[in-house]
Amino acid sequence: MDEQRAHRGGPPPWRGHGPPRWRGHGPPWLNRWDGEDRGPRWPWRSTVLITAFVLVGSNFAAHQQEGERAALDVFARVLLIVGSVLLLWRRRHPVLVLFGTSATAMVYLGAGYAYGPVFLTVAVACFAAVVTGHRWAAWTALGMLWAGHVLVAHWLYRWLPPSHDSSVSWTQEIVIATWVVAIVALSELARAKREQWARERAERAQAARRRADEERLRIARELHDVLAHSISVINVQAGVGLALLDSDPEQARTALTTIKSASKEALGEVRQVLDRLRTPGDAPRAPAPGLDRLPELVEQAASAGLTVEVEGEPPDLPPGAGLAAFRIVQEALTNVVRHSGSRHARVHLDQAGRMLRLRIDDDGPATGADAGGSGNGLAGMRERAAALGGTIEAGPRPDGGFTVLAVLPLKVKEDR
């Protein structure tokens, strides 16, 4: 059954095979940082593009700042290439890459080379560190880079190339500090979005598991209630038929007719449950049973040798509440047939305000089986009542009988 549900609209087939692989939630360039399936990949293409951009952009910036900063030489280009190539390891070792690119940029600026795209490598490394959770490392590295720039631009510039260099204005320092804060802020925003998408994926997976569990419990309750009642009737009538087969063939024929009718009805209800399982989301082909079918339960109980007296009129209930009330009465009468020595039961319906009080009594005594209702039948009744916001009380009476009391709301908020 679980395999059918997995392929026909039920919970996805990843259950039991690791976490779900949700796709299409959040931009793919950010989801690649997760590395949940195959580990972090080598970002070759982006690193090559960044390296080309840094080299070309730095060459253009050097021409624009010619005479103010040192011209690009082999050492400058080596620093630019090293800082860019370090980004290949940004997903595997983000902290080391961040401090490496920051140190490379600091040496580049300290050597007096032109301002330009050299900061791009630091920005990309900072983004990688923050989105992978290394926030303090990012703040520390960028803070050290900015402090080093202040030291070079306002004090060490006298001893560093170019020889004609002068100190940088504090206005420019404020601009650089603003860019540093903006880089970290954007990285923090990306990290927050990534965590939000991760939470949403986890919530969707949890909701899917919860819906699958609830559906499994619902189907189990339906099958239990249908089969337990019908098989109890069949068992009783089979015993009657065997006992009277030789002495009263006509009565044995009646018992066999009852067995055929009960088995046919059970097969029909089981087929209805399985149809819902095979075609989830479709409207059921037959209406769910409700208290309007209470006379059928009385007739089936009579065929099992149990006389049922009904007191009160069944009210109009929504489908969910009507089905729950029907199954509770069905299960209670089944328990009387199976576990009670009494051949007489009473079903009392009482509408009090917005609640329906449904009481099923028998006169006992128990036949030796556990009458406390610790099996699946009573548990299923409690689950049905709790799902509607109602309650179930069940237990023996002082006179030797047994009582099941269900309190169900007349109006139920239907699930969307």
N, C-alpha and C positions, 0 to 999 in steps of 0.2 A: 504493500500500500504506500509506504513512504517513497518508493521509487516512482510510482505513478504520480504522486503529488509533486515530486521534484520536477517531472517532465511535463506536467499539465497545469502548472500555475501555482503549485504549492511552494514550500520553502526551497531555496536553491540547493543544488546537489553538493555544495561545499560542506554541508554539515558533517562533522567528524573528520574533515580533511584539512584542518587549519583555518585561518581567518579568511573571511570573504574578501574577494578582490573587487571592490567597488570601482567602477570606472565612470569617467565623465563628471566628476564632482571636483570643481576647482581647476585652475589652469594646469595643463600637463607639465609646463616648465617648473611649476612649484611642486607638483606631486612626485617628480623624479627624485626629490631629496629624501623621500621616505625610505627607499631601499629595502622594503619589506620582503620582496619576492626573491631578488637575485643579488642583493647587496649593491653598494654604490658602483656606478659605471664610470669609466674614464671619459671625462668631457673633452674629447679631442677637438671636435668641430668648433665649439665655443672658444676654446683656448687658442686655436689657430687664428680665429677671427679677431680675438682680443689682441693677440700678439701683433698681427698685421696693423690693426688700428693704432696701437700704441707706437709702433715704429714710424708709421707714416705721419701720425698726428704730432709726435715729438719732433720729427724733422721739420714739419711745417711751423711748429711753435718756435723752434730754434731760429728759423729764418725771420720770423716776426720779431723776435727779441734779440736779433743780432746787434752786437755792440753793448748790450746790457748784461747778457749772460754768456757763459762759456759756450763755444761751439761744440756740437756733438762730435765725439771721436769714437774710437773703437771701444774704449772703456765704458763710455756712456751707453753705447748700443748693447754691450754685453750685460750691463745692469738692467736695461729695459727688457732684454730677452729673458734673463734669469727671473726677473719679477713676474713676467707673463707666464713662463713655463711652469713656475711653481703652482699656478692655478690648476694644473692637471691633478694635483693631490688635494684639492679643496674639499672634496666630499669624503675622503678617507682620513685626512689629518687637517681639519679646518683650522685648529688653533695654531699649529706650526706654520701653515701656509700664511695665515694672517700676520704673524710676527715676522715671517720671512719677507713678505712683500712690503711690510712697513719698514723693516730695516733697509731693504733695497732702495725704497723710495727716499729714505733719509740720507743714505750715502749719495744717491743721485743729486739731491738738492744741496747737500753739503759740498759737493764737488763743483757747484756753481752752474750746473746745466739748467736749461730753460724749463720754466714751469709748463705743464701741459698734461697729456693723458697718462703720465706716470701714476697719477692718483687713481686712475680707473682700476688698476690691478688691486689696490688697497680696498677700494669700494666693493669689488666683487668678492674678495676674500672676507671682508667684514660681513657681507650678506650671507655667505656660506656659513660663517661661524654663528651668527645670530639665529638663523633658521634651524640650525642643528642643536640649539640650546646653550651655546657658549657665549652668553651675553656679557659676562664680566670680562672675558678675554677680549671681546670686541671693544668694549669701552676702554680697557686698559691699553690696548695696542694703539687705538686712535688717539687717546690722551697722550701717550708717550710720543707719538709722531708729531702731534701739534706742539707739545712742549719742546721737542728737539728742534722743530722749525723756528720757534720763538728764540731759542738759544742761538741757533745759527744766524738768523736774520737780524738779531739785535746785539749780538756780542761777538760771536766767533767769526763773523763775516770779515773782520779786519785781517785775519790770518788765513782765510780760505779763498780759493779762486772764485770769480775773477778778481784781479788785483784792484780794479777800479770800482768794485762793487760798493754800494752804500746800504745802510740799514733800510729795512722794509717799514713802511708806515703802519701804524697800529690799525688804521682803517682796513688795510689789506689783511691784517691778522684777524680782524673781526669777520671779514668775508670768509677766510679759510676756516675759522672756527664754526661759522654758520654751515658751511658745506659739510664739515665733520659731523655736526649734530644732525643735519638732514640725512646723511648716509645712514647713520645709526637708527634714526627714526623710521626711515623706509624699511630697513631690515627688521626692526621690531614689529612694524605693521605686517610685513610678510609672515613673520613667525606667528603672530596672533591669528592671522587668517589660516595658516596651516594647521594650527592647533584646533581652531574652530571646525575646519573641515574634517579633521581626524575625529573630533567628538561627534560630529554629525554622522560620520560613517559608522562609528561604534554604536550610536543610538539607533540607527537604521538596522544594523545587524541584530542588536538586542531586541528591537521591536519585531523583526522577522522571526527570531527564535521564539519570542513570546507568543506571537500569533500561531506559529506552528504547534507549540505546546498546547495552547488553548483549543486549537482545532482537533488535535489528537485526543485530548480529554473529552471533548464534546462527542466525537465519534465513538470513543470507548463507552461513554455513558449511554448513548443511544443504542449501541449494539448490546450492551449488558441488559438494559431495561427490556428491549424487545425480546431477546433470546431467553432471558431468565423467566419472564412471564410465560412465554409460549411453551418453553421446554418443561416448565413446572406443570402446566395443563396436560401436555403430552405424557409426561411421566405418570401423573395420577391416572389418566385415562388408559394408559397402557397397562397399569396394574389392575384396573377394573376389568379390562378386556381379557387379560390372562386368567383372572380369577373366575370369570363367568363364561369363558369360552365353551366349556362343556355343559354346565348347568343351565345357562341362560344365553343361548346364542344371539337372541335379538338384542339383549342389553349389551353384549359384546360388540355387536354391529354398531350400536349407537356410540359406544366408546371409540371405535375405529373411525367413525364419521367425524367425531369431535377432534380426534388426532389429525385427520386430514385437513379439517377446517383451520385448526390452530397452526399447523405447519405451513399451510398456504398463506395465511395472514403474516406469519413470521417471515417467510421468504419475501413477501411483498414489501414489508417495512425494511428488511435488510437491503433489498434491491434499491429502495428509495435512498437509503443512507449512502450506498455505494455510488449511485448516480450523482449525488452531490459531491462525492469525493472525486469522481472522474471529471466532472465539469464544474470546477469551482467558479463562483461568480454568477452562474446561470440561475434563473428562477426555478424553484422546485416544481416538478411536474404535478405533484399532488400536495394539497394543503397539509400543513403540520397538524397532527391530532391535537384536540383540545378537550375541555370538559363537556363539549356537546356530544362527545363519543363515550360519555360515562355509561350509558346503557349497554354499550358493547362490552365494557369491562365487567359489568354486572353479569351479563349473559355468559361471558367466558369463565368467570369465577363459578357460576352455577354449573357449568359443564365439568368443572373440576371438583364439584361436590361442596362448594362454599356458597352459602346464602348471604347476600349482601343487601343491606337496607340503606337506602340513601335518604338523608334528611336535608332539606333546603334546596333552593334552586341555584344552579350554576350561573354566575354572572358572566357578562361579556368581558373577555380578557383579550389583550393584544396577543399576537401569535406566540411570542416568546414566553409570556407568562402562562398562556393556555397550555403550551406544550409542557412546561415545567410542572404545572398542576396535574396534568394528565399522567405524566411519568411518575410523579410522586404517589398518586393513588394506585397506579399499576404496580409499582414496586412494593408498596405497603400490602396490597392484597396478595401479591406473589409470596411475600414473607409469611403471611398468614397460612397460605396453602402449604408452604414448605416446613415451617417451624412451629406452627400452633396446632394443638389438638382440637381447637374449636372449629366448628363448621359454620360459624355465624360471625359476620363482621358488619360494622356500621360505618358509613361515610357521612360525615356531618359537614355541611357548608354553611358558613356564616359570614355575611358581609358587615364589617364594622368600620364605618368611615371609609377611608381609602385603602383598607387592608382586607384581604380575604383570609379567614381562618378555616383551615382544612384539617379535619380531625378524622383519623381512621382508628377504630377500636376493634379488638377481638376479645373474647372471653377466656382465652387460654385453656388449659395450661400449655407450656412449651413442651415440645416432643422430645427434648433432650439435646437438640442443637442449640448453639449459642443464640439466645434471643435478644442479646444486647445490641445487636445491630453494628457489630464491629467490622463487618465485611464491606465489599465494594458497593453493595446496594444502598446502605444507609449513607455511606460516604458520597455516593453519587447524588442522593437526595439533598444532602447538605450543600454540595457544590452548586446544584441547580438553584436552590433557594438563595444562597449567598450571591450568585451572579445577578440576581434580580433585586438584591437589597432586602431579602427576607430572611427568615430563620426557620430552623427545624429543631423540634424537641421530640425525643423518642425514649421510651423506657417502659419497664413493667409497671403494672398497677398493683396496688395492695391486694386486690381480689384475685390476682393470678393472671389477669389479661395483660395486653400490651397496647400502648397508645403511641401513635405518630401524630404530632401536631405541627402543621406547617402554617406559617404566617407569611403571605405574599402580598406585595403591593398590587393594587388594581391597575395602576398606570405605571408603565416602565419606560424609562428613557432608552429609546432604541439606539443601538450603535450605528455610527455613521459608516 
